[in-house]
Amino acid sequence: MQMNRACIEFLNGYFSTHERSEKTKAAYLSDITQFQEFVGSDLGLLLINGNHIERWAADLREKGYAPASIRRKIVVLKVFCSYWVRNGAMTESPFWRVKISYGRIEQLPRALTEIEMRDILRQAKKEHSANNQGEIRIYLDPPKASAREYRKLRNLTLLELLFATGMRVGEVSSIDVKDFFIKEALFKIKGKGGRERLAFIVDKETLQVLKEYLKVRMKIETPCPALFLNAAGNRRSTQAIAKIIARLRENGGVKRNVTPHMLRHTVATLLLRNGVDIRVVQEFLGHASIATTQRYVHIVKEHMIRELKKRHPSLNLRKNI
């Protein structure tokens, strides 16, 4: 079997038995295609060896890929080889004799300051209340997904939900109306790897925004089950949600680039900073491993050290000694 056919069959076969997001599928397709282009589409599957893998890793490094990106691509290739070993097309994985050094991989989460987060929330509320005199209401009855008033309420709700729950942007995009249990003030989320978890809304103001939004959303006539709609009445994409956050950031006067994932990092960091147990934060974020959550501890420690250097009592006491 040649590489071009092996790649197609792997992507079709692997994702038919492993439930993954569209973003993950796209990443696998990109990485496998990149390796195929490197070794050649006509290379036989059985001819893949450790030398190919090590040379590809070296090529990626020369092209300036970050260590974390190289590792991800190599992991995808390893999954690809393991798949064909399980299916009998390869007698053994070429990875058993491969050793790759990725260099130092350190990706600390980028979080917003409380002031930046407050400015973005304030901007969303300001835009929504501009024509509503501060009230959460819609003028069209029945409302339309293309209505300006609906979009403002939707944008405010999106921002409130992202910060309140720490959801990934893909999780928010994939939420359906039925996933919001209004009486219990919770969402049922399908996260990475098909793992399900619950997200609770504990802020009364956020819950009120969500309730008012749901009233409006339920009146919009569309066959789409999504909670958040675009102007055409279809599901709001992750890219479109990211654009909403970027615009609110810019209009709110926040200088640096802000992504939806930074809101997730922000709420996680602030939870730990406020003394919430790391296991609770792990469950809140839907991390499979506590090691992933522990990345936020480094940020909290850095903040603590900065504050101690400013305010530790010994700094003032020594002035009088």
Contacts in CASP RR format, 6 or more apart in sequence:
PFRMAT RR
TARGET T0000
AUTHOR 0000-0000-0000
METHOD contacts of the structure
MODEL  1
MQMNRACIEFLNGYFSTHERSEKTKAAYLSDITQFQEFVGSDLGLLLING
NHIERWAADLREKGYAPASIRRKIVVLKVFCSYWVRNGAMTESPFWRVKI
SYGRIEQLPRALTEIEMRDILRQAKKEHSANNQGEIRIYLDPPKASAREY
RKLRNLTLLELLFATGMRVGEVSSIDVKDFFIKEALFKIKGKGGRERLAF
IVDKETLQVLKEYLKVRMKIETPCPALFLNAAGNRRSTQAIAKIIARLRE
NGGVKRNVTPHMLRHTVATLLLRNGVDIRVVQEFLGHASIATTQRYVHIV
KEHMIRELKKRHPSLNLRKNI
1 9 0 8 1.000
1 44 0 8 1.000
1 45 0 8 1.000
1 46 0 8 1.000
1 89 0 8 1.000
2 41 0 8 1.000
2 42 0 8 1.000
2 43 0 8 1.000
2 44 0 8 1.000
2 45 0 8 1.000
3 36 0 8 1.000
3 39 0 8 1.000
3 40 0 8 1.000
3 41 0 8 1.000
3 42 0 8 1.000
3 43 0 8 1.000
3 44 0 8 1.000
3 45 0 8 1.000
3 48 0 8 1.000
4 36 0 8 1.000
4 41 0 8 1.000
4 42 0 8 1.000
6 44 0 8 1.000
6 45 0 8 1.000
6 80 0 8 1.000
6 84 0 8 1.000
6 89 0 8 1.000
7 32 0 8 1.000
7 33 0 8 1.000
7 36 0 8 1.000
7 80 0 8 1.000
10 32 0 8 1.000
10 80 0 8 1.000
10 83 0 8 1.000
10 84 0 8 1.000
11 25 0 8 1.000
11 28 0 8 1.000
11 29 0 8 1.000
11 32 0 8 1.000
13 83 0 8 1.000
14 28 0 8 1.000
14 79 0 8 1.000
14 83 0 8 1.000
15 25 0 8 1.000
15 28 0 8 1.000
18 193 0 8 1.000
19 193 0 8 1.000
19 194 0 8 1.000
20 28 0 8 1.000
20 193 0 8 1.000
20 194 0 8 1.000
21 170 0 8 1.000
21 174 0 8 1.000
21 191 0 8 1.000
21 192 0 8 1.000
23 170 0 8 1.000
23 238 0 8 1.000
24 192 0 8 1.000
27 72 0 8 1.000
27 76 0 8 1.000
28 76 0 8 1.000
28 79 0 8 1.000
31 72 0 8 1.000
31 73 0 8 1.000
31 76 0 8 1.000
31 77 0 8 1.000
32 76 0 8 1.000
32 77 0 8 1.000
32 80 0 8 1.000
34 73 0 8 1.000
35 56 0 8 1.000
35 73 0 8 1.000
35 77 0 8 1.000
35 80 0 8 1.000
38 52 0 8 1.000
38 55 0 8 1.000
38 56 0 8 1.000
38 59 0 8 1.000
39 48 0 8 1.000
39 52 0 8 1.000
39 56 0 8 1.000
43 52 0 8 1.000
45 84 0 8 1.000
45 89 0 8 1.000
45 90 0 8 1.000
46 89 0 8 1.000
46 90 0 8 1.000
46 91 0 8 1.000
48 81 0 8 1.000
48 90 0 8 1.000
48 94 0 8 1.000
49 94 0 8 1.000
50 94 0 8 1.000
50 95 0 8 1.000
50 97 0 8 1.000
50 98 0 8 1.000
52 94 0 8 1.000
53 74 0 8 1.000
53 77 0 8 1.000
53 94 0 8 1.000
53 95 0 8 1.000
53 98 0 8 1.000
53 100 0 8 1.000
54 98 0 8 1.000
54 100 0 8 1.000
56 77 0 8 1.000
57 70 0 8 1.000
57 74 0 8 1.000
57 100 0 8 1.000
60 69 0 8 1.000
60 70 0 8 1.000
60 73 0 8 1.000
61 70 0 8 1.000
65 73 0 8 1.000
67 102 0 8 1.000
67 103 0 8 1.000
67 104 0 8 1.000
67 105 0 8 1.000
68 102 0 8 1.000
68 105 0 8 1.000
68 107 0 8 1.000
70 100 0 8 1.000
70 102 0 8 1.000
71 102 0 8 1.000
71 105 0 8 1.000
74 100 0 8 1.000
78 93 0 8 1.000
78 95 0 8 1.000
81 90 0 8 1.000
81 93 0 8 1.000
81 94 0 8 1.000
81 95 0 8 1.000
82 93 0 8 1.000
84 90 0 8 1.000
85 91 0 8 1.000
85 92 0 8 1.000
85 93 0 8 1.000
107 295 0 8 1.000
108 295 0 8 1.000
108 298 0 8 1.000
108 299 0 8 1.000
109 265 0 8 1.000
109 268 0 8 1.000
109 269 0 8 1.000
109 295 0 8 1.000
109 296 0 8 1.000
109 299 0 8 1.000
110 262 0 8 1.000
110 265 0 8 1.000
111 262 0 8 1.000
111 265 0 8 1.000
111 266 0 8 1.000
111 268 0 8 1.000
111 269 0 8 1.000
111 270 0 8 1.000
111 299 0 8 1.000
112 120 0 8 1.000
112 254 0 8 1.000
112 258 0 8 1.000
112 262 0 8 1.000
112 263 0 8 1.000
112 265 0 8 1.000
112 266 0 8 1.000
114 270 0 8 1.000
116 254 0 8 1.000
116 256 0 8 1.000
116 258 0 8 1.000
117 163 0 8 1.000
117 263 0 8 1.000
117 266 0 8 1.000
119 252 0 8 1.000
119 253 0 8 1.000
119 254 0 8 1.000
120 159 0 8 1.000
120 245 0 8 1.000
120 248 0 8 1.000
120 249 0 8 1.000
120 252 0 8 1.000
120 254 0 8 1.000
120 258 0 8 1.000
121 159 0 8 1.000
121 160 0 8 1.000
121 163 0 8 1.000
122 252 0 8 1.000
123 248 0 8 1.000
123 249 0 8 1.000
123 251 0 8 1.000
123 252 0 8 1.000
123 253 0 8 1.000
124 155 0 8 1.000
124 156 0 8 1.000
124 159 0 8 1.000
124 160 0 8 1.000
124 248 0 8 1.000
125 156 0 8 1.000
127 152 0 8 1.000
127 155 0 8 1.000
127 156 0 8 1.000
127 248 0 8 1.000
127 251 0 8 1.000
128 134 0 8 1.000
128 136 0 8 1.000
128 152 0 8 1.000
128 153 0 8 1.000
128 155 0 8 1.000
128 156 0 8 1.000
129 135 0 8 1.000
130 152 0 8 1.000
131 148 0 8 1.000
131 149 0 8 1.000
131 152 0 8 1.000
132 149 0 8 1.000
132 152 0 8 1.000
136 153 0 8 1.000
136 208 0 8 1.000
136 209 0 8 1.000
136 212 0 8 1.000
136 213 0 8 1.000
137 149 0 8 1.000
137 212 0 8 1.000
138 147 0 8 1.000
138 149 0 8 1.000
138 150 0 8 1.000
138 153 0 8 1.000
138 216 0 8 1.000
139 147 0 8 1.000
139 149 0 8 1.000
140 147 0 8 1.000
140 149 0 8 1.000
140 150 0 8 1.000
141 219 0 8 1.000
142 219 0 8 1.000
142 220 0 8 1.000
142 221 0 8 1.000
143 149 0 8 1.000
143 150 0 8 1.000
143 216 0 8 1.000
143 219 0 8 1.000
143 220 0 8 1.000
144 150 0 8 1.000
144 220 0 8 1.000
145 220 0 8 1.000
145 222 0 8 1.000
145 229 0 8 1.000
145 230 0 8 1.000
145 231 0 8 1.000
145 232 0 8 1.000
145 233 0 8 1.000
146 231 0 8 1.000
146 232 0 8 1.000
146 233 0 8 1.000
150 216 0 8 1.000
150 220 0 8 1.000
151 231 0 8 1.000
153 212 0 8 1.000
153 213 0 8 1.000
153 216 0 8 1.000
154 213 0 8 1.000
154 228 0 8 1.000
154 229 0 8 1.000
154 236 0 8 1.000
155 244 0 8 1.000
155 248 0 8 1.000
156 209 0 8 1.000
156 213 0 8 1.000
157 209 0 8 1.000
157 210 0 8 1.000
157 213 0 8 1.000
157 228 0 8 1.000
158 172 0 8 1.000
158 228 0 8 1.000
158 236 0 8 1.000
158 241 0 8 1.000
158 244 0 8 1.000
158 245 0 8 1.000
159 244 0 8 1.000
159 245 0 8 1.000
159 248 0 8 1.000
159 263 0 8 1.000
160 203 0 8 1.000
160 205 0 8 1.000
160 206 0 8 1.000
160 209 0 8 1.000
160 210 0 8 1.000
161 167 0 8 1.000
161 172 0 8 1.000
161 206 0 8 1.000
161 210 0 8 1.000
162 169 0 8 1.000
162 172 0 8 1.000
162 245 0 8 1.000
162 260 0 8 1.000
162 263 0 8 1.000
162 264 0 8 1.000
163 206 0 8 1.000
163 263 0 8 1.000
163 266 0 8 1.000
163 267 0 8 1.000
164 199 0 8 1.000
164 201 0 8 1.000
164 202 0 8 1.000
164 203 0 8 1.000
164 206 0 8 1.000
164 267 0 8 1.000
165 187 0 8 1.000
165 189 0 8 1.000
165 199 0 8 1.000
165 200 0 8 1.000
165 201 0 8 1.000
165 267 0 8 1.000
165 284 0 8 1.000
166 199 0 8 1.000
166 263 0 8 1.000
166 264 0 8 1.000
166 267 0 8 1.000
166 268 0 8 1.000
166 284 0 8 1.000
166 285 0 8 1.000
167 187 0 8 1.000
167 189 0 8 1.000
167 199 0 8 1.000
167 264 0 8 1.000
168 191 0 8 1.000
168 192 0 8 1.000
168 260 0 8 1.000
168 261 0 8 1.000
168 264 0 8 1.000
169 238 0 8 1.000
169 241 0 8 1.000
169 242 0 8 1.000
169 259 0 8 1.000
169 260 0 8 1.000
169 261 0 8 1.000
170 238 0 8 1.000
170 241 0 8 1.000
171 189 0 8 1.000
171 190 0 8 1.000
171 191 0 8 1.000
172 228 0 8 1.000
172 241 0 8 1.000
172 260 0 8 1.000
173 226 0 8 1.000
173 228 0 8 1.000
173 235 0 8 1.000
173 236 0 8 1.000
173 237 0 8 1.000
173 238 0 8 1.000
173 241 0 8 1.000
174 190 0 8 1.000
174 226 0 8 1.000
174 235 0 8 1.000
175 187 0 8 1.000
175 189 0 8 1.000
175 226 0 8 1.000
175 227 0 8 1.000
175 228 0 8 1.000
176 225 0 8 1.000
176 226 0 8 1.000
176 227 0 8 1.000
177 214 0 8 1.000
177 217 0 8 1.000
177 218 0 8 1.000
177 225 0 8 1.000
177 226 0 8 1.000
177 227 0 8 1.000
178 225 0 8 1.000
179 187 0 8 1.000
179 188 0 8 1.000
179 189 0 8 1.000
179 227 0 8 1.000
180 186 0 8 1.000
180 187 0 8 1.000
180 210 0 8 1.000
180 214 0 8 1.000
180 227 0 8 1.000
181 187 0 8 1.000
181 188 0 8 1.000
182 210 0 8 1.000
182 211 0 8 1.000
182 214 0 8 1.000
185 200 0 8 1.000
185 201 0 8 1.000
185 202 0 8 1.000
185 207 0 8 1.000
186 198 0 8 1.000
186 199 0 8 1.000
186 200 0 8 1.000
186 201 0 8 1.000
187 198 0 8 1.000
187 199 0 8 1.000
187 201 0 8 1.000
188 196 0 8 1.000
188 198 0 8 1.000
189 196 0 8 1.000
189 197 0 8 1.000
189 198 0 8 1.000
189 199 0 8 1.000
190 196 0 8 1.000
191 197 0 8 1.000
191 286 0 8 1.000
192 286 0 8 1.000
192 288 0 8 1.000
195 286 0 8 1.000
195 288 0 8 1.000
197 283 0 8 1.000
197 286 0 8 1.000
199 284 0 8 1.000
201 207 0 8 1.000
201 210 0 8 1.000
214 227 0 8 1.000
217 227 0 8 1.000
217 229 0 8 1.000
220 229 0 8 1.000
220 233 0 8 1.000
222 229 0 8 1.000
222 233 0 8 1.000
222 234 0 8 1.000
224 233 0 8 1.000
224 234 0 8 1.000
224 235 0 8 1.000
226 234 0 8 1.000
226 235 0 8 1.000
226 236 0 8 1.000
228 235 0 8 1.000
228 236 0 8 1.000
228 241 0 8 1.000
229 235 0 8 1.000
229 236 0 8 1.000
230 236 0 8 1.000
230 237 0 8 1.000
230 240 0 8 1.000
238 260 0 8 1.000
241 260 0 8 1.000
242 259 0 8 1.000
242 260 0 8 1.000
245 258 0 8 1.000
245 259 0 8 1.000
245 260 0 8 1.000
245 263 0 8 1.000
246 257 0 8 1.000
246 258 0 8 1.000
246 259 0 8 1.000
249 257 0 8 1.000
249 258 0 8 1.000
264 285 0 8 1.000
265 296 0 8 1.000
268 281 0 8 1.000
268 284 0 8 1.000
268 285 0 8 1.000
268 293 0 8 1.000
268 296 0 8 1.000
269 296 0 8 1.000
269 299 0 8 1.000
269 300 0 8 1.000
269 303 0 8 1.000
271 280 0 8 1.000
271 281 0 8 1.000
271 284 0 8 1.000
272 278 0 8 1.000
272 281 0 8 1.000
272 296 0 8 1.000
272 297 0 8 1.000
272 300 0 8 1.000
273 300 0 8 1.000
273 303 0 8 1.000
278 290 0 8 1.000
278 293 0 8 1.000
278 294 0 8 1.000
278 297 0 8 1.000
279 290 0 8 1.000
281 293 0 8 1.000
281 296 0 8 1.000
282 290 0 8 1.000
282 292 0 8 1.000
282 293 0 8 1.000
285 292 0 8 1.000
285 293 0 8 1.000
287 293 0 8 1.000
309 315 0 8 1.000
END
